[in-house]
Amino acid sequence: MVENEKGTELEEAAVVVGAAGVADLAEAADTLETAREAAGIAVAAEAAGVEDLTRAVDAEIVAGRMAELSEVVAEAGITDVAEGAALLAVSDDIAGVSAMLGLMGAEDLESGLEVARTAGELWAVSDVVDLMDHPVLAAFLEARGELLQNVAVEIILRAAGTRALSQVLATEGEVVAELGVEEVAEGIVRAAASDAMAERSDELAAAGVGLAIAGAEELEIAAAAAGVAGELVDEAVAEAVVGGAELGVAATMDEVAQATDED
C-alpha cells in the first residue's frame, strides 16, 4: 500500500516536472523567435545605416563638385561682365568718333558749297568782263572759276565720304554696344546660376551631414539589436537545456513510479 502511494506521488511529481519542462521548452521557442526578430531588426538597421552613410559620402562629393562648378561659373560671369563693360566703353568711343566725323562732313559740305558759289560768281564776272571787251581778264576769271569748281566738287565728295564713314562707324558702334549688353547679361545670368549652385551645394552638404548622423545612429541600433539577439539566443538555449533536463527527470521519475507500482 505504501509503495503504491509512493508510485502515485512520483507519477504526479513527474507530471509536474514534465509540465515545467514543456513550459521551459515553449518559453525557449518564444525567446528564439524574439531573438530572430531582434536579429532581423539588426540586419535592417545595419543595411539602412550603410545606405545612409554611402549616400552621405555621395552627397558630400556632389556638394564639393557643385561648389567648384559654382566658383568656375562665378569667375566666368565676372569675366563676361568685365568684357561687356569694355565693349560698351569701346562703343562709346566709336560713337564719339562717328559724331566727330559727322560734324567734319557737315563742315566740308558747307565749305564745298561756298567754294562752288565763289566759282559761279567768277564765271558770271568773266562773262561780264568779256562783254566789256577784256578777253584776257575774262579768260583768267573763267579759268579761276573752273579751278574753284573742281575744288568744290572734291570738297563735297570728301564730305560725302566722311559722312558715309560716320554712318558706318555709328552702325558698328551699335553692334559693339549690343555685344557688350549681351556679355553683361550673360555675366548676370552666370552669377545667378553660380549663386543657385552654391546654395544647392550647401543644401547637399547639410543633407550629407544629416545622412551621416542618421547612418551612425542606425548602426548603433543595429549593434544594440544584435547584442540583444545574442543574449536572447543564450537565454533560449539555457531555457531549452533546463526544459530538456526537466523532461528527462520527469521521464525517469515516471519509470521509477511504474516500477514501484509493479512491485
FENBELNOR-V478163 format. One record per backbone hydrogen bond with DSSP energy under -0.5 kcal/mol. NH is the residue of the N-H (numbers start at 0). CO is the residue of the C=O. E is the energy in kcal/mol with one decimal. If there is no record, write none. Layout:
# FENBELNOR-V478163
nh	co	e
NH	CO	E
NH	CO	E
This chain:
# FENBELNOR-V478163
nh	co	e
4	0	-1.8
5	1	-2.4
6	2	-2.5
7	3	-2.2
8	4	-2.5
9	5	-2.5
10	6	-2.3
11	7	-2.6
12	8	-2.8
13	9	-2.8
14	10	-2.3
15	11	-2.2
16	12	-3.0
17	13	-3.1
18	14	-2.6
19	15	-2.3
20	16	-2.5
21	17	-2.7
22	18	-2.6
23	19	-2.7
24	20	-2.5
25	21	-2.4
26	22	-2.6
27	23	-2.4
28	24	-2.2
29	25	-2.4
30	26	-2.7
31	27	-2.4
32	28	-2.2
33	29	-2.4
34	30	-2.5
35	31	-2.6
36	32	-2.3
37	33	-2.5
38	34	-2.5
39	35	-2.3
40	36	-2.3
41	37	-2.3
42	38	-2.6
43	39	-2.6
44	40	-2.9
45	41	-2.5
46	42	-2.5
47	43	-2.5
48	44	-2.6
49	45	-2.7
50	46	-2.4
51	47	-2.7
52	48	-2.5
53	49	-2.4
54	50	-2.7
55	51	-2.2
56	52	-2.1
57	53	-2.5
58	54	-2.9
59	55	-2.2
60	56	-2.4
61	57	-2.8
62	58	-2.5
63	59	-2.2
64	60	-2.4
65	61	-2.8
66	62	-2.2
67	63	-2.3
68	64	-2.7
69	65	-2.3
70	66	-2.0
71	67	-2.2
72	68	-2.8
73	69	-2.4
74	70	-2.5
75	71	-2.4
76	72	-2.5
77	73	-2.4
78	74	-2.4
79	75	-2.5
80	76	-2.4
81	77	-2.5
82	78	-2.9
83	79	-2.8
84	80	-2.6
85	81	-2.3
86	82	-2.5
87	83	-2.3
88	84	-2.2
89	85	-2.4
90	86	-2.6
91	87	-2.1
92	88	-2.1
93	89	-2.8
94	90	-2.5
95	91	-2.2
96	92	-2.4
97	93	-2.8
98	94	-2.4
99	95	-2.2
100	96	-2.7
101	97	-2.2
102	98	-2.1
103	99	-2.4
104	100	-2.7
105	101	-2.0
106	102	-2.4
107	103	-2.7
108	104	-2.3
109	105	-2.1
110	106	-2.5
111	107	-2.8
112	108	-2.2
113	109	-2.0
114	110	-2.4
115	111	-2.4
116	112	-2.3
117	113	-2.2
118	114	-2.5
119	115	-2.2
120	116	-2.3
121	117	-2.4
122	118	-2.1
123	119	-2.2
124	120	-2.7
125	121	-2.4
126	122	-1.9
127	123	-2.0
128	124	-2.9
129	125	-2.2
130	126	-1.9
131	127	-1.3
132	129	-1.4
133	128	-1.5
137	133	-2.3
138	134	-2.6
139	135	-2.1
140	136	-2.7
141	137	-2.2
142	138	-2.2
143	139	-2.5
144	140	-2.4
145	141	-2.3
146	142	-2.4
147	143	-2.6
148	144	-2.3
149	145	-2.3
150	146	-2.4
151	147	-2.6
152	148	-2.2
153	149	-2.3
154	150	-2.4
155	151	-2.5
156	152	-2.7
157	153	-2.5
158	154	-2.3
159	155	-2.3
160	156	-2.4
161	157	-2.7
162	158	-2.3
163	159	-2.4
164	160	-2.6
165	161	-2.1
166	162	-2.2
167	163	-2.5
168	164	-2.7
169	165	-2.3
170	166	-2.4
171	167	-2.7
172	168	-2.7
173	169	-1.9
174	170	-2.1
175	171	-2.6
176	172	-2.3
177	173	-2.4
178	174	-2.3
179	175	-2.3
180	176	-2.6
181	177	-2.5
182	178	-2.5
183	179	-2.4
184	180	-2.6
185	181	-2.8
186	182	-2.4
187	183	-2.3
188	184	-2.5
189	185	-2.7
190	186	-2.1
191	187	-2.3
192	188	-2.6
193	189	-2.7
194	190	-2.3
195	191	-2.3
196	192	-2.6
197	193	-2.6
198	194	-2.5
199	195	-2.5
200	196	-2.6
201	197	-2.2
202	198	-2.2
203	199	-2.7
204	200	-2.5
205	201	-2.6
206	202	-2.6
207	203	-2.6
208	204	-2.0
209	205	-2.3
210	206	-2.6
211	207	-2.4
212	208	-2.4
213	209	-2.6
214	210	-2.9
215	211	-2.3
216	212	-2.4
217	213	-2.5
218	214	-2.2
219	215	-2.0
220	216	-2.4
221	217	-2.6
222	218	-2.5
223	219	-2.6
224	220	-3.1
225	221	-2.6
226	222	-2.3
227	223	-2.5
228	224	-2.7
229	225	-2.3
230	226	-2.4
231	227	-2.6
232	228	-2.2
233	229	-2.3
234	230	-2.5
235	231	-3.0
236	232	-2.7
237	233	-2.4
238	234	-2.7
239	235	-2.7
240	236	-2.6
241	237	-2.6
242	238	-3.1
243	239	-2.9
244	240	-2.6
245	241	-2.8
246	242	-2.4
247	243	-2.4
248	244	-2.8
249	245	-2.7
250	246	-2.5
251	247	-2.3
252	248	-2.9
253	249	-2.4
254	250	-2.2
255	251	-2.6
256	252	-2.5
257	253	-2.3
258	254	-2.3
259	255	-2.5
260	256	-2.3
261	257	-1.8
262	258	-1.8
